[in-house]
Amino acid sequence: MSAADVPDKQAKKQIKRFRARVEEEAIEHQTQYLNITAMMDMMTILLVFLLKQFSVQTAAALNRNLELPSSSSQKQSSQTVNVTITKDSILVEGKAITPVRAGAVDPSAKKDGANGYYITPLVETLVHHSNQLKKIEALGGNKFDGTAMVMVDKTTPYRLLTEVLYSAGQAEFGNYHLMVLKKSE
């Protein structure tokens, strides 16, 4: 019997049976495999959570050029713009802004030369951050209160610290939290 000899009715029944069998096999295969889309969503959420947890405190502990002083204070820090002064650079949110040599910023990076307090690249970067925080506040985010978290190596000269604080103040960061390591008891 050739294909031309099969009646139309019988051919349609065979096609329906074949289609049903193919669909059943497809459903069986779907249940045997994991849903990759849901897994990717879950992994993305975990990645974002872990990245948020990896704060500047951890990054500071990994930096060989930064040794924080110790303290017995119990107050916890809030989320702010992070300014770090290491032995070899000034960083804002982990990004190097200007180099530090022998406990001082290069006079060419200051508005008034060697005796000035205004560190131009630091002020420009912090103004950019303050503008971003103000936009976030305008969109209904956290209130911009002009707070900067300042982490300073314990051997940093006071003059350099005051230059950084003055520059931060020029960029509307007039409140400071100094970061220290808690003393082990």
Secondary structure, 3 states (H helix, E strand, C coil): CCHHHCCHHHHHHHHHHHHHHHHHHHHHHHHHCCCHHHHHHHHHHHHHHHHHHCCHHHHHHHCCCCCCCEECCCCCCCCCEEEEECCCEEEECCEEEEEEECCEECHHHECCHHHCCCEHHHHHHHHHHHHHHHHHHHCCCCCCCCEEEEEECCCCCHHHHHHHHHHHHHCCCCEEEEECEECCC
